[in-house]
Amino acid sequence: MGRHANPDIRRAFAEFQDTDTPSKCNKVRCLHCGFVRAKNTTRQIEHLQECQNYLNSPDAQAHLVQNANNNSNNNNNSNPLDANNIAQGSGAPSILNGQHPNPNLQVHRRGPNNKRARDGQLIAPNVHPMHPPLAPSLAAHLLAICQGPFTSATQVQFLSHAGCGSLAPGPLSQWLGQDGHYSRGYIRFVGQLLAKIRLPQTSNSQFHPMYRTMDLLISALNNMRREMQFFEITATKYGLALGQEPATPITRALLDLFVSASSTSASLLEGMVVLWGTEHCYRSAWQYASSFSTSLSSPSTDSHIIALHQALIPNWTSPAFSKFVDACRALVDELANTTTTRDGKEEMQRCEEIFRQICYLIERFWPDVDGMGEEDETARLGPSGVGSSGPGVSGFDGTMNGAGLNGTGMNGPMSSQAINVQGLNPQGMNGGDGTPVGDGRNSFGLESVGQGS
């Protein structure tokens, strides 16, 4: 009867091979009633539970007595079943009626019914995948180490008076004149950064990092050209006087920073840090000025204040300009994370020094005003203040020029999709015919950024 046979089944059934069927399977015949079926231990036990001939046989009676003796030895309080209960059909031997488990039936022989692989090993639990760690951000690092200088550069009295409407026309005219020098130097600076880019042949240029960097720089050029037109239109519309003074020492230091960061000895990353740093300072500064607009008790009738609140402040706090600054920051982080230069640590240190210089110079780029919003006669940018700012400026200029910026241009591959490449397409950044948008404010060439995201 095989390895699972027990005395009851072996004595109650006769095994034979059926040669009449194609399968020629083994079959068993009940010796008590003649019932024939395929060999199956479980089904044979079920048959004996219902076979009255077996239940009335001496074999069943002997098995019953044996189970009763075993139960009495294991448990003195147990009541053995007698043969009359079996004969009357009120019950069956414990092995047959389920009261005593069949030792030949193996249940969970592998343990709990856990899922297993084909090799028998337990399948690994379904662990939720962890999100990959965020790539380090150079821009965030620079803002963290220069938190104090950055706040000083973007929260000055000139800006608070501009937001409150108490700024005198003289300081605004002075700033517009110096910003004109800044704008013209910005054009040359971005052009030199474009000259650093080496464009490879590719089948999908809009996704290649060098082409995306080129697109962003072209956008920056178009932005500045439209901004220069915007200043001309705003000055004419509101009767503003554009200062004709030569560049102050601080303005010249900013222009020198542009030249140094775009020189052949500086890397593309260093130039992009200057681009993002100056634009981010402008955005944060005018957002600070905008925060004072709610304190205006009544609309001003002064033309320069109206120009500030209707044109100048909205120009640098617009969503379009914010998208452009964010795109610059994304490229800075991407370049920093994919740099392959051998002096990577030194390059990061130069970027830190560059950002400190930006904060230093931008803070002093704003005209000095007194508590009433009038031009401060003792300002460090005036003729008598050259000496006070000269050493600081020359110190920074000496650091930026010469061997201090000895990094190589970074033309290596970059795979990050940090900025919206669809938004920075040539059509969106060329700005059509370059005419001012609406009331003359700069659209910054990123009108399609929101549509592409």
C-alpha positions as CSV (number, residue, x, y, z in Angstrom):
1,M,0.0,0.0,0.0
2,G,3.0,2.4,0.0
3,R,4.6,4.6,2.5
4,H,1.3,6.1,3.8
5,A,-0.4,2.7,4.5
6,N,-1.8,1.9,7.9
7,P,-3.1,-1.4,9.2
8,D,-6.8,-0.4,8.8
9,I,-6.5,0.5,5.1
10,R,-4.1,-2.3,4.3
11,R,-6.5,-4.9,5.8
12,A,-9.6,-3.3,4.4
13,F,-8.5,-2.9,0.7
14,A,-6.8,-5.1,-1.9
15,E,-4.6,-3.3,-4.4
16,F,-4.4,-4.3,-8.0
17,Q,-3.4,-2.7,-11.4
18,D,-6.2,-2.1,-13.9
19,T,-4.9,-3.3,-17.3
20,D,-8.2,-2.5,-19.0
21,T,-7.8,1.2,-18.9
22,P,-5.2,3.2,-21.0
23,S,-3.7,4.8,-17.9
24,K,-3.2,1.4,-16.2
25,C,-3.5,3.1,-12.8
26,N,-3.4,1.3,-9.5
27,K,-6.8,0.6,-8.0
28,V,-8.1,-0.8,-4.7
29,R,-11.1,-3.0,-3.9
30,C,-12.9,-2.9,-0.5
31,L,-12.7,-6.4,0.9
32,H,-15.9,-5.8,2.9
33,C,-18.3,-4.4,0.3
34,G,-16.4,-4.9,-3.0
35,F,-16.3,-1.2,-3.8
36,V,-13.5,-0.3,-6.4
37,R,-11.9,3.0,-6.9
38,A,-8.5,4.6,-7.7
39,K,-5.9,4.3,-5.0
40,N,-6.1,7.3,-2.8
41,T,-5.6,7.2,1.0
42,T,-7.9,10.1,1.8
43,R,-10.7,8.7,-0.3
44,Q,-10.2,5.2,1.1
45,I,-10.6,6.6,4.6
46,E,-13.8,8.4,3.6
47,H,-15.1,5.1,2.2
48,L,-14.5,3.2,5.4
49,Q,-16.3,5.9,7.4
50,E,-19.4,5.1,5.3
51,C,-19.0,1.3,4.7
52,Q,-21.4,-0.4,7.1
53,N,-19.8,-3.8,6.4
54,Y,-16.5,-2.5,7.6
55,L,-18.0,-0.8,10.7
56,N,-19.6,-4.0,11.7
57,S,-16.5,-6.1,11.1
58,P,-14.1,-7.4,13.8
59,D,-11.4,-5.2,12.4
60,A,-13.3,-2.1,13.2
61,Q,-14.2,-3.4,16.7
62,A,-10.6,-4.2,17.4
63,H,-9.4,-0.8,16.2
64,L,-12.1,0.8,18.4
65,V,-10.9,-1.0,21.5
66,Q,-7.3,-0.1,20.7
67,N,-8.1,3.6,20.5
68,A,-10.1,3.4,23.7
69,N,-7.2,1.9,25.6
70,N,-4.8,4.5,24.2
71,N,-7.2,7.3,25.2
72,S,-7.6,5.9,28.7
73,N,-3.8,5.8,29.2
74,N,-3.3,9.3,28.0
75,N,-6.3,10.8,29.8
76,N,-7.9,9.1,32.8
77,N,-10.9,11.3,32.5
78,S,-11.7,10.3,29.0
79,N,-14.6,8.0,28.4
80,P,-13.8,5.2,25.9
81,L,-16.3,4.5,23.2
82,D,-17.9,1.1,23.1
83,A,-18.7,-1.1,20.2
84,N,-22.4,-0.4,20.4
85,N,-21.9,3.2,19.4
86,I,-20.1,2.0,16.3
87,A,-22.6,-0.6,15.5
88,Q,-25.5,1.9,15.8
89,G,-23.8,4.3,13.5
90,S,-23.6,7.0,16.1
91,G,-20.0,7.5,15.5
92,A,-16.9,6.0,13.8
93,P,-13.4,5.2,15.0
94,S,-11.6,8.4,15.9
95,I,-9.2,8.0,13.0
96,L,-12.3,7.8,10.7
97,N,-14.5,10.5,12.3
98,G,-11.9,13.1,12.7
99,Q,-11.5,12.9,16.5
100,H,-8.1,11.4,16.1
101,P,-5.8,12.7,13.4
102,N,-4.6,10.4,10.8
103,P,-0.8,10.1,11.2
104,N,-0.4,9.4,7.5
105,L,-1.8,12.8,6.5
106,Q,0.9,15.5,6.4
107,V,-0.3,19.0,6.7
108,H,2.0,22.0,6.3
109,R,5.0,19.8,6.1
110,R,6.9,22.9,4.9
111,G,5.7,25.1,7.7
112,P,3.3,28.0,7.2
113,N,1.9,28.5,3.7
114,N,4.2,31.4,2.8
115,K,4.9,32.2,-0.8
116,R,8.0,30.5,-2.1
117,A,10.0,30.9,-5.2
118,R,10.8,28.1,-7.6
119,D,14.0,27.2,-5.6
120,G,12.1,26.8,-2.4
121,Q,13.3,30.0,-0.9
122,L,10.9,32.4,0.7
123,I,9.9,35.3,-1.6
124,A,11.4,38.6,-0.3
125,P,8.8,40.8,1.4
126,N,7.4,43.7,-0.6
127,V,9.5,46.6,0.7
128,H,8.4,50.0,-0.4
129,P,11.3,51.4,-2.5
130,M,13.0,54.4,-0.9
131,H,13.1,57.6,-2.9
132,P,16.5,58.4,-4.2
133,P,18.2,61.1,-2.2
134,L,18.0,64.6,-3.6
135,A,21.1,65.7,-5.4
136,P,23.1,68.4,-3.5
137,S,22.4,71.9,-4.5
138,L,25.2,74.3,-5.0
139,A,22.8,77.3,-5.0
140,A,21.3,76.3,-1.7
141,H,24.8,75.8,-0.3
142,L,25.9,79.3,-1.4
143,L,22.8,80.9,0.1
144,A,23.3,79.0,3.4
145,I,26.9,80.1,3.9
146,C,26.2,83.7,2.8
147,Q,22.9,84.2,4.5
148,G,23.9,87.4,6.3
149,P,25.7,89.0,3.4
150,F,22.8,88.1,1.0
151,T,20.2,89.7,3.4
152,S,22.3,92.8,3.6
153,A,22.6,93.0,-0.2
154,T,18.8,92.6,-0.8
155,Q,17.3,94.6,2.1
156,V,18.6,98.1,2.0
157,Q,17.0,101.5,2.7
158,F,16.9,102.4,-1.0
159,L,14.6,99.4,-1.6
160,S,12.3,100.0,1.5
161,H,11.8,103.7,0.5
162,A,11.1,102.6,-3.1
163,G,8.4,100.2,-1.8
164,C,7.0,102.7,0.7
165,G,6.8,105.5,-1.9
166,S,9.1,107.8,0.0
167,L,12.2,107.6,-2.3
168,A,13.5,110.9,-3.7
169,P,13.9,111.1,-7.5
170,G,17.6,111.7,-7.2
171,P,18.6,108.3,-5.9
172,L,16.4,106.6,-8.4
173,S,17.9,108.5,-11.3
174,Q,21.4,107.7,-10.0
175,W,20.5,104.0,-9.8
176,L,19.0,103.9,-13.4
177,G,22.2,105.4,-14.7
178,Q,24.4,102.9,-13.0
179,D,22.1,100.0,-14.1
180,G,22.7,101.1,-17.7
181,H,26.4,100.5,-17.3
182,Y,25.6,97.2,-15.7
183,S,23.3,96.2,-18.6
184,R,25.9,96.9,-21.2
185,G,28.5,94.9,-19.4
186,Y,26.0,92.1,-18.9
187,I,25.6,91.8,-22.7
188,R,29.4,91.3,-23.1
189,F,29.5,88.9,-20.2
190,V,26.8,86.5,-21.5
191,G,28.4,86.6,-24.9
192,Q,31.7,85.4,-23.5
193,L,29.8,82.6,-21.7
194,L,28.3,81.5,-25.0
195,A,31.8,81.4,-26.5
196,K,32.8,78.8,-23.9
197,I,30.2,76.3,-25.0
198,R,31.2,73.5,-27.4
199,L,28.2,72.0,-29.2
200,P,28.4,68.4,-30.1
201,Q,26.5,66.7,-32.9
202,T,23.4,65.1,-31.5
203,S,20.1,63.8,-32.9
204,N,18.0,65.5,-30.2
205,S,19.5,68.8,-29.3
206,Q,16.8,70.2,-27.1
207,F,17.6,67.6,-24.5
208,H,21.4,68.0,-24.6
209,P,22.8,70.0,-21.7
210,M,25.1,72.1,-23.8
211,Y,22.3,73.1,-26.1
212,R,20.0,73.9,-23.1
213,T,22.7,76.0,-21.6
214,M,23.1,77.8,-24.9
215,D,19.3,78.4,-25.1
216,L,19.3,79.8,-21.6
217,L,22.2,82.2,-22.4
218,I,20.5,83.3,-25.6
219,S,17.4,84.0,-23.5
220,A,19.4,86.1,-21.1
221,L,20.7,88.2,-24.0
222,N,17.3,88.8,-25.3
223,N,16.0,89.6,-21.8
224,M,18.6,92.3,-21.3
225,R,18.0,93.8,-24.7
226,R,14.3,94.1,-24.0
227,E,15.1,95.5,-20.5
228,M,17.2,98.2,-22.1
229,Q,14.3,99.1,-24.3
230,F,12.0,98.9,-21.3
231,F,14.1,101.5,-19.4
232,E,13.9,103.8,-22.4
233,I,10.1,103.5,-22.7
234,T,9.6,103.9,-19.0
235,A,11.8,106.9,-18.7
236,T,9.9,108.6,-21.6
237,K,6.5,107.6,-20.3
238,Y,7.0,108.8,-16.7
239,G,9.5,111.6,-17.4
240,L,12.4,110.0,-15.5
241,A,15.9,111.3,-15.7
242,L,18.4,108.7,-16.6
243,G,21.7,109.5,-14.8
244,Q,24.6,110.2,-17.1
245,E,27.3,109.8,-14.5
246,P,30.3,107.5,-15.3
247,A,30.4,104.1,-13.6
248,T,31.2,104.2,-9.9
249,P,33.9,102.1,-8.4
250,I,31.3,99.5,-7.3
251,T,29.8,99.4,-10.7
252,R,33.3,99.0,-12.3
253,A,34.0,96.2,-9.8
254,L,30.8,94.4,-10.9
255,L,31.9,94.8,-14.6
256,D,35.3,93.4,-13.7
257,L,33.6,90.5,-12.0
258,F,31.8,89.8,-15.3
259,V,35.0,89.9,-17.2
260,S,36.8,87.6,-14.8
261,A,34.0,85.0,-14.5
262,S,33.8,84.8,-18.3
263,S,37.5,84.7,-19.0
264,T,39.3,81.6,-20.5
265,S,40.7,80.8,-17.1
266,A,37.2,80.5,-15.5
267,S,34.9,77.5,-15.9
268,L,31.4,77.6,-17.3
269,L,30.1,76.8,-13.8
270,E,31.7,79.9,-12.3
271,G,30.2,82.1,-15.0
272,M,26.7,80.6,-14.4
273,V,27.1,81.3,-10.7
274,V,27.6,84.9,-11.5
275,L,24.6,85.0,-13.8
276,W,22.3,83.3,-11.3
277,G,23.7,85.2,-8.3
278,T,23.1,88.6,-9.8
279,E,19.7,87.8,-11.1
280,H,18.7,86.2,-7.8
281,C,19.8,89.2,-5.9
282,Y,17.7,91.5,-8.2
283,R,14.6,89.3,-7.8
284,S,14.9,89.1,-4.0
285,A,15.7,92.8,-3.6
286,W,12.7,94.0,-5.6
287,Q,10.5,91.4,-3.8
288,Y,11.6,93.1,-0.6
289,A,10.7,96.5,-2.0
290,S,7.3,95.1,-3.1
291,S,6.6,93.9,0.4
292,F,6.3,97.6,1.5
293,S,3.7,98.5,-1.1
294,T,0.8,97.7,1.2
295,S,2.0,100.4,3.6
296,L,1.1,103.1,1.1
297,S,-1.7,105.2,2.7
298,S,-2.7,106.9,-0.6
299,P,-1.5,106.7,-4.2
300,S,1.4,109.0,-4.9
301,T,1.3,111.7,-7.5
302,D,5.1,111.8,-8.0
303,S,5.9,110.4,-11.4
304,H,9.0,108.5,-10.3
305,I,7.0,106.7,-7.5
306,I,4.3,105.9,-10.0
307,A,7.0,104.5,-12.3
308,L,8.3,102.3,-9.5
309,H,5.0,100.8,-8.6
310,Q,3.5,100.5,-12.1
311,A,6.6,99.4,-14.1
312,L,9.9,98.9,-12.3
313,I,8.9,96.8,-9.3
314,P,6.5,94.6,-11.3
315,N,9.2,94.0,-13.9
316,W,11.5,92.2,-11.4
317,T,8.8,90.5,-9.4
318,S,6.9,89.0,-12.3
319,P,6.3,85.3,-12.7
320,A,8.2,85.4,-16.0
321,F,11.4,86.8,-14.4
322,S,11.0,84.3,-11.5
323,K,10.9,81.4,-13.9
324,F,14.0,82.7,-15.6
325,V,15.9,83.0,-12.3
326,D,14.8,79.5,-11.3
327,A,16.0,78.1,-14.7
328,C,19.4,79.7,-14.0
329,R,19.6,78.1,-10.6
330,A,18.7,74.7,-12.0
331,L,21.5,74.9,-14.5
332,V,24.0,75.9,-11.8
333,D,23.0,72.9,-9.7
334,E,23.2,70.6,-12.7
335,L,26.7,71.8,-13.7
336,A,27.9,71.5,-10.2
337,N,26.7,67.9,-9.9
338,T,28.2,66.8,-13.2
339,T,31.5,68.6,-13.1
340,T,34.4,66.3,-14.2
341,T,37.3,68.7,-13.6
342,R,40.2,67.5,-11.6
343,D,40.1,70.5,-9.4
344,G,36.5,70.2,-8.4
345,K,37.0,71.2,-4.8
346,E,39.0,74.3,-5.8
347,E,36.2,75.1,-8.3
348,M,33.6,74.9,-5.5
349,Q,35.7,77.2,-3.3
350,R,36.0,79.7,-6.2
351,C,32.2,79.6,-6.5
352,E,31.8,80.4,-2.9
353,E,34.2,83.3,-3.1
354,I,32.4,84.6,-6.2
355,F,29.0,84.6,-4.5
356,R,30.5,86.4,-1.5
357,Q,31.7,89.1,-3.9
358,I,28.3,89.3,-5.5
359,C,26.7,90.0,-2.2
360,Y,29.3,92.5,-1.3
361,L,29.0,94.4,-4.5
362,I,25.2,94.3,-4.9
363,E,24.8,95.7,-1.4
364,R,26.9,98.7,-2.4
365,F,25.4,99.0,-5.9
366,W,22.2,100.5,-4.4
367,P,22.4,104.3,-3.9
368,D,22.7,105.4,-0.2
369,V,19.7,107.2,1.1
370,D,19.0,108.7,4.5
371,G,16.0,108.1,6.7
372,M,13.8,110.4,4.6
373,G,14.6,108.7,1.3
374,E,16.9,111.5,0.1
375,E,20.3,111.0,-1.3
376,D,22.9,110.7,1.5
377,E,25.6,113.3,0.9
378,T,28.1,111.2,2.8
379,A,27.4,108.1,0.7
380,R,30.2,105.8,0.0
381,L,29.4,106.0,-3.7
382,G,29.9,109.8,-3.9
383,P,33.1,111.6,-4.8
384,S,34.2,111.8,-1.2
385,G,33.4,108.1,-0.6
386,V,35.7,106.6,-3.1
387,G,38.5,106.0,-0.6
388,S,36.2,104.1,1.7
389,S,35.1,101.6,-0.9
390,G,38.3,101.5,-2.9
391,P,40.3,99.0,-0.8
392,G,37.4,96.6,-0.6
393,V,36.8,96.7,-4.3
394,S,40.5,96.4,-5.3
395,G,40.8,93.5,-2.9
396,F,38.0,91.6,-4.6
397,D,39.2,92.6,-8.1
398,G,42.6,91.2,-7.3
399,T,41.1,87.9,-6.3
400,M,39.0,87.6,-9.4
401,N,41.7,88.4,-11.9
402,G,44.8,86.4,-12.6
403,A,45.5,82.9,-11.4
404,G,42.6,82.9,-8.9
405,L,40.2,81.6,-11.6
406,N,42.2,78.8,-13.2
407,G,39.4,76.4,-13.8
408,T,38.8,74.8,-17.2
409,G,35.6,75.2,-19.2
410,M,33.1,72.5,-18.4
411,N,31.8,70.8,-21.6
412,G,31.1,67.4,-20.2
413,P,27.9,65.5,-20.5
414,M,25.0,66.4,-18.2
415,S,21.9,64.1,-17.8
416,S,19.8,66.0,-15.4
417,Q,16.4,67.3,-16.5
418,A,16.5,70.0,-13.9
419,I,14.9,72.7,-16.1
420,N,12.0,72.6,-18.4
421,V,13.6,72.0,-21.8
422,Q,10.4,72.5,-23.6
423,G,9.9,75.8,-21.9
424,L,13.4,76.9,-22.9
425,N,13.0,76.4,-26.6
426,P,14.3,78.9,-29.1
427,Q,10.9,80.2,-30.0
428,G,10.1,81.0,-26.4
429,M,13.4,82.7,-25.8
430,N,13.9,84.7,-28.9
431,G,10.8,86.6,-28.0
432,G,9.5,87.0,-31.5
433,D,10.5,90.4,-32.9
434,G,11.9,91.6,-29.5
435,T,9.3,94.3,-29.1
436,P,8.3,95.3,-25.5
437,V,5.4,93.4,-24.1
438,G,2.2,95.1,-23.0
439,D,3.2,98.2,-21.1
440,G,6.8,97.8,-21.9
441,R,7.7,95.3,-19.1
442,N,10.1,92.5,-19.9
443,S,8.6,89.1,-20.6
444,F,12.0,87.5,-20.1
445,G,11.5,85.1,-23.0
446,L,10.1,82.3,-20.8
447,E,6.4,82.7,-21.6
448,S,6.1,79.0,-22.5
449,V,7.7,77.6,-19.4
450,G,4.4,77.2,-17.7
451,Q,2.9,75.6,-20.7
452,G,5.7,73.1,-21.1
453,S,5.7,72.0,-17.4
